[in-house]
Amino acid sequence: MSLDVYLEDEKGVEVYHSNITHNLGKMAREAGIYECLWRPDEHGITHARQMVEPLAAGVTLLATQKARFEAFNAANGWGMWEHFVPFCMDYLQACRDNLDAVVSVSR
């Protein structure tokens, strides 16, 4: 099982897509970004510009408190800090590059 995140431009053309395992849900919660990543639709997040602030804060926490978040690494290796940080950083950059893009997820 995994999370797919999408950004689409005003014409409905996909400008970004990425995928990450659900095993990172607990780590995302600890970093304060579970809701914006997994459930943006339930929290009024419709556009990439709304993702920038929470994702930036989450990335900062993840990057500066590695040991804290590595405690949430999946024992089976499917859901690791070392994969989650780049996923979040890439998504954040995509949001910054496409502020007016529509956010959607498949979970």
C-alpha positions, 0 to 999 in steps of 0.5 A, spaced: 500 500 500 502 506 498 500 514 497 500 517 491 501 525 490 499 529 484 499 536 482 495 538 476 496 545 472 489 549 470 488 545 464 488 538 468 495 536 466 499 532 471 505 536 473 508 532 478 507 525 481 510 521 486 509 515 491 511 513 498 509 507 502 504 508 507 509 505 512 511 512 513 504 515 516 507 515 523 513 518 521 509 523 518 504 524 524 511 525 528 513 531 523 506 534 523 505 533 516 501 527 515 494 531 514 497 535 508 500 529 505 495 523 506 489 527 507 489 534 504 482 534 501 479 533 509 483 539 511 481 544 506 488 543 502 486 544 494 492 548 491 500 547 492 501 554 495 497 551 501 502 545 502 508 550 502 508 552 509 507 545 512 511 541 508 517 546 509 516 546 517 516 538 516 522 537 512 526 542 517 524 537 523 525 531 519 532 534 516 534 536 523 532 531 528 534 525 524 535 520 530 528 522 532 525 520 526 529 514 525 526 511 531 519 510 526 523 507 520 519 500 518 522 494 521 521 491 514 525 496 511 519 499 507 518 506 510 525 509 512 527 516 514 532 516 508 527 515 503 522 520 506 526 526 507 527 526 499 520 525 497 518 530 502 523 535 499 522 533 492 514 534 493 515 541 497 520 543 491 514 541 486 509 545 490 513 551 490 514 551 482 507 550 481 503 554 486 497 554 483 497 547 481 491 543 484 493 537 489 490 530 489 492 524 492 490 516 492 491 513 498 
